[in-house]
Amino acid sequence: MSREQIALKSIHIVGVGLIGGSFALDIRTQYPQVQIFGIDENEAHLDEAIKLQLIHAKASYEDLSKAEMVILAIPVDAAILKLPTILESINDHALVMDVGSTKLPICRLVQDHPKRRNFLATHPIAGTEFSGPKAAMPKLYENKTLIISEVEKTAFKLQERALKLFSDLGMRIRYMNPEAHDKHIAYVSHLSHISSFMLGKTVMEKEKNERDIFDMAGSGFASTVRLAKSSPAMWSPIFKQNKENVIETLEEYIHNLTHFKTMMEQDDFEAIFDEMQNTNHIKDILNGIK
C-alpha cells in the first residue's frame, strides 16, 4: 500500500507537546499533502507549534466533525475527560488514537461507547524528559515499539489506516491486552521515573548541608537522575491511574534495596558482588531487544 492510497487530507492532534509534536513532524515529512491541525488548552503552545512548523493551523473540538484521524496526546487524566467528547464529535469514518502510557482505564472508559469501533488504544515506547512544543523532535518513533491494546475492537479499515501510518514512521508493532500492558510498564517505565525523582530528592536534601555535592556529580548521576526532569503534570496522573501496579513494583524494589542495605551492614561484600554480577545479565537482555 502506498502513502497515496491512504488518501488522508488532514490529521488533528490534541496536545502539541513532545509526543504530539513529534508525530506532527514525522507525519509532515512522510505525508506532505496532509494538513495537520493542532488542538491545545494552552494557546501559547499552539502559537509555538505553528512557529516551529509542527502544525499548519489551530483547530477546536468543534472542528472534529471534519476530522479523518485524531491523535490524542495529552496527560492521561485529561485524556480520560476529553475522549468521550472527541468520540461524540467525530464522524463515523474517523479514527481516534490515544498515546498514553496507561491503557486499562481508557479502554474501560469506552468499552460500551457507541463509537468504540472508531477508537484505537496505543502507547509508543518513546519520549524524553522534556515537554512542550520545543521538545518535539524528528524520528522520535523510528525503530521504537508501539503497543496496541484491544485492536480487535477497532474497525478493520481504521486499523489498516493506523498500521500504515505507524509503519511509515518506522515503528515496531506489538499487541498486548491493557491489563498486561499496565503491569509491565509499571516495571520498565513508571518505577524508573519514581526512582529518578526520589534519587534527585535525596541528593537535593543532602545538598542543603553539603554545597559541593553537585560539583562531584558525574555522568552516572546525570543519566540516573535524568528522568526527574520529567513533567509532574504528566507523571502524577500516570501513577494515580496505575496505582496498584506501581505499588507492587515499589514493594519489590524496596525489598531489594533493604536486602542490599542488610548485606552492607553485615559486611557481606561477596554477596553484594554476586548480586551485581547476576544483575549484569540485564545488558545482554537490553542488547537483545535493540
C-alpha positions as CSV (number, residue, x, y, z in Angstrom):
1,M,0.0,0.0,0.0
2,S,1.5,3.4,-1.0
3,R,1.1,6.5,1.1
4,E,-1.2,7.9,-1.6
5,Q,-3.6,5.0,-1.1
6,I,-4.3,6.1,2.5
7,A,-5.6,9.4,1.0
8,L,-5.6,11.3,4.2
9,K,-6.2,15.0,3.8
10,S,-5.9,16.1,7.4
11,I,-4.9,14.9,10.9
12,H,-5.9,16.6,14.1
13,I,-3.5,16.4,17.0
14,V,-4.8,17.1,20.5
15,G,-1.8,18.2,22.6
16,V,1.1,19.6,20.6
17,G,3.9,18.8,23.1
18,L,6.7,16.3,22.9
19,I,4.6,13.3,21.8
20,G,2.0,15.0,19.7
21,G,4.5,17.4,18.2
22,S,6.9,14.7,17.2
23,F,4.1,12.8,15.5
24,A,3.3,16.0,13.6
25,L,6.9,16.5,12.5
26,D,7.2,13.0,11.0
27,I,3.7,13.0,9.5
28,R,4.6,16.2,7.7
29,T,7.7,14.5,6.3
30,Q,6.0,11.3,5.3
31,Y,2.7,12.8,4.1
32,P,3.5,16.3,2.8
33,Q,-0.1,16.5,1.3
34,V,-1.7,16.2,4.8
35,Q,-2.8,19.2,6.7
36,I,-2.1,19.0,10.4
37,F,-4.3,20.8,12.8
38,G,-3.5,21.3,16.5
39,I,-5.8,21.5,19.5
40,D,-4.4,22.5,22.8
41,E,-5.7,24.1,26.0
42,N,-2.6,26.3,26.0
43,E,-2.9,28.9,23.3
44,A,0.8,29.7,23.6
45,H,1.6,26.1,22.7
46,L,-0.4,26.4,19.5
47,D,1.3,29.6,18.5
48,E,4.7,28.0,19.2
49,A,3.7,24.8,17.3
50,I,2.9,26.9,14.2
51,K,6.1,28.9,14.5
52,L,8.1,25.7,14.8
53,Q,6.2,24.3,11.8
54,L,4.8,21.3,13.7
55,I,1.2,22.1,12.7
56,H,-0.3,24.1,9.8
57,A,-3.2,25.7,11.8
58,K,-5.1,25.8,15.0
59,A,-8.4,23.9,15.5
60,S,-11.0,23.4,18.2
61,Y,-13.0,20.4,19.4
62,E,-15.9,21.7,17.3
63,D,-13.8,21.1,14.2
64,L,-13.5,17.4,14.8
65,S,-16.7,16.6,12.9
66,K,-14.5,17.0,9.8
67,A,-11.5,15.0,11.2
68,E,-10.2,11.9,9.4
69,M,-7.7,11.0,12.1
70,V,-7.3,12.3,15.7
71,I,-4.2,11.7,17.8
72,L,-4.9,12.3,21.5
73,A,-1.6,13.2,23.1
74,I,-2.4,14.8,26.4
75,P,-1.8,13.7,30.0
76,V,-3.7,10.5,30.9
77,D,-6.1,12.2,33.3
78,A,-7.1,14.8,30.7
79,A,-7.4,12.1,28.1
80,I,-10.0,10.3,30.2
81,L,-12.0,13.5,30.4
82,K,-11.7,14.5,26.7
83,L,-12.0,11.2,24.9
84,P,-15.8,10.8,25.2
85,T,-16.3,14.3,23.9
86,I,-14.0,13.6,21.0
87,L,-15.7,10.4,20.1
88,E,-19.1,12.1,20.1
89,S,-17.8,14.9,17.9
90,I,-16.2,12.8,15.1
91,N,-17.9,11.4,12.0
92,D,-18.5,7.7,11.5
93,H,-15.4,7.2,9.4
94,A,-12.8,8.9,11.6
95,L,-10.2,7.2,13.7
96,V,-9.2,8.4,17.2
97,M,-6.0,7.1,18.8
98,D,-4.7,7.8,22.3
99,V,-1.0,7.5,23.0
100,G,-1.0,7.5,26.8
101,S,1.2,5.2,29.0
102,T,-1.8,3.6,30.8
103,K,-4.2,1.6,28.8
104,L,-6.7,-0.2,31.1
105,P,-8.5,2.9,32.4
106,I,-9.1,4.4,29.0
107,C,-10.1,1.0,27.4
108,R,-12.6,0.5,30.2
109,L,-13.9,4.1,29.8
110,V,-15.0,3.5,26.2
111,Q,-15.8,-0.2,26.2
112,D,-19.5,0.4,25.8
113,H,-19.3,3.7,23.8
114,P,-21.3,3.7,20.5
115,K,-18.2,4.7,18.6
116,R,-15.8,2.2,20.3
117,R,-15.0,0.9,16.8
118,N,-13.6,4.3,15.9
119,F,-11.0,4.2,18.8
120,L,-7.5,2.6,18.9
121,A,-5.6,2.4,22.2
122,T,-1.9,2.8,21.6
123,H,1.3,3.5,23.5
124,P,4.5,4.4,21.7
125,I,7.5,3.5,23.9
126,A,9.4,6.7,23.1
127,G,10.0,10.0,24.7
128,T,12.4,12.2,26.5
129,E,12.4,14.1,29.9
130,F,11.4,17.3,28.1
131,S,7.9,18.7,27.4
132,G,6.1,21.3,25.3
133,P,6.3,22.0,21.6
134,K,10.0,22.8,21.7
135,A,10.7,19.3,22.9
136,A,9.3,17.8,19.7
137,M,11.9,16.0,17.6
138,P,12.0,14.3,14.2
139,K,12.3,10.5,14.0
140,L,11.4,10.1,17.7
141,Y,9.4,7.0,16.8
142,E,11.8,5.4,14.4
143,N,12.7,1.8,15.4
144,K,10.6,2.2,18.6
145,T,7.9,-0.2,19.8
146,L,4.3,0.7,19.7
147,I,1.9,-1.2,22.0
148,I,-1.6,-1.6,20.7
149,S,-4.4,-2.8,23.0
150,E,-7.7,-4.4,22.1
151,V,-7.1,-4.0,18.4
152,E,-10.0,-6.3,17.6
153,K,-12.4,-3.7,18.9
154,T,-11.4,-1.2,16.3
155,A,-13.0,-1.2,12.8
156,F,-10.7,-3.2,10.4
157,K,-10.4,-0.4,7.8
158,L,-9.4,2.1,10.6
159,Q,-6.8,-0.4,11.9
160,E,-5.3,-0.6,8.5
161,R,-5.1,3.2,8.3
162,A,-3.3,3.4,11.6
163,L,-0.9,0.5,11.0
164,K,0.2,2.0,7.7
165,L,0.9,5.3,9.4
166,F,3.0,3.6,12.1
167,S,4.8,1.6,9.6
168,D,5.8,4.7,7.6
169,L,7.1,6.2,10.8
170,G,9.4,3.2,11.3
171,M,7.6,1.8,14.4
172,R,7.5,-1.9,15.5
173,I,4.1,-3.1,16.4
174,R,3.3,-5.3,19.4
175,Y,-0.2,-6.3,20.6
176,M,-0.9,-6.6,24.4
177,N,-4.0,-6.6,26.5
178,P,-4.4,-3.5,28.6
179,E,-4.0,-5.3,31.9
180,A,-0.7,-6.8,30.9
181,H,0.5,-3.5,29.4
182,D,-0.1,-1.6,32.6
183,K,1.5,-4.3,34.8
184,H,4.7,-4.5,32.6
185,I,5.0,-0.7,32.0
186,A,5.0,-0.2,35.8
187,Y,8.3,-2.1,36.0
188,V,10.1,-0.7,33.0
189,S,8.9,2.9,32.9
190,H,6.9,4.0,35.9
191,L,9.3,2.6,38.5
192,S,12.3,4.1,36.7
193,H,10.7,7.6,36.9
194,I,9.9,7.2,40.6
195,S,13.5,6.1,41.3
196,S,14.9,9.0,39.4
197,F,12.6,11.5,41.2
198,M,13.5,10.1,44.6
199,L,17.2,10.0,43.9
200,G,17.0,13.6,42.9
201,K,15.1,14.4,46.1
202,T,17.6,12.6,48.3
203,V,20.6,14.4,46.7
204,M,18.9,17.8,46.9
205,E,18.1,17.4,50.6
206,K,21.7,16.4,51.2
207,E,23.0,19.4,49.2
208,K,21.4,21.8,51.7
209,N,24.2,20.9,54.1
210,E,27.0,19.9,51.7
211,R,27.2,22.6,49.0
212,D,29.9,20.8,47.0
213,I,27.9,17.7,46.3
214,F,26.8,18.7,42.8
215,D,30.4,19.6,41.9
216,M,31.2,15.9,42.3
217,A,28.2,14.7,40.3
218,G,29.4,13.0,37.1
219,S,27.7,11.5,34.1
220,G,26.5,8.5,36.1
221,F,24.4,10.7,38.4
222,A,23.2,12.8,35.5
223,S,22.0,9.8,33.5
224,T,20.4,8.2,36.5
225,V,18.5,11.3,37.6
226,R,17.6,12.5,34.1
227,L,14.0,11.4,34.3
228,A,13.5,13.6,37.4
229,K,13.3,16.5,34.9
230,S,10.1,15.0,33.5
231,S,6.8,16.8,33.9
232,P,5.0,16.2,37.2
233,A,1.8,17.2,35.4
234,M,2.2,14.2,33.1
235,W,3.6,11.7,35.6
236,S,1.4,12.2,38.7
237,P,-1.8,11.2,36.8
238,I,0.0,8.1,35.4
239,F,1.0,7.0,38.9
240,K,-2.6,7.6,40.0
241,Q,-4.1,5.6,37.1
242,N,-1.7,2.7,37.5
243,K,-1.6,2.8,41.4
244,E,-1.9,-0.9,42.1
245,N,0.8,-2.0,39.7
246,V,3.1,0.9,40.8
247,I,2.7,-0.1,44.5
248,E,3.5,-3.7,43.7
249,T,6.7,-2.7,41.8
250,L,7.7,-0.3,44.7
251,E,7.3,-3.1,47.2
252,E,9.6,-5.4,45.3
253,Y,12.1,-2.5,44.7
254,I,12.1,-1.5,48.4
255,H,12.6,-5.2,49.3
256,N,15.7,-5.3,47.1
257,L,17.1,-2.0,48.5
258,T,16.5,-3.2,52.0
259,H,18.3,-6.5,51.2
260,F,21.2,-4.6,49.8
261,K,21.4,-2.4,52.9
262,T,21.4,-5.5,55.1
263,M,24.3,-7.1,53.1
264,M,26.2,-3.8,53.6
265,E,25.6,-3.8,57.4
266,Q,26.8,-7.4,57.6
267,D,29.9,-6.7,55.6
268,D,28.8,-9.4,53.1
269,F,30.6,-7.9,50.1
270,E,30.9,-11.2,48.4
271,A,27.1,-11.5,48.3
272,I,27.0,-7.9,47.0
273,F,29.4,-8.8,44.2
274,D,27.3,-11.8,43.3
275,E,24.1,-9.7,43.3
276,M,25.7,-7.2,40.9
277,Q,27.2,-9.9,38.7
278,N,23.9,-11.6,38.4
279,T,22.2,-8.3,37.6
280,N,24.8,-7.6,34.9
281,H,22.9,-10.0,32.8
282,I,20.4,-7.2,32.0
283,K,22.9,-5.8,29.5
284,D,22.5,-8.9,27.4
285,I,18.7,-8.7,27.6
286,L,18.7,-5.0,26.6
287,N,21.2,-5.6,23.8
288,G,19.0,-8.3,22.5
289,I,15.9,-6.1,22.1
290,K,17.5,-3.2,20.3
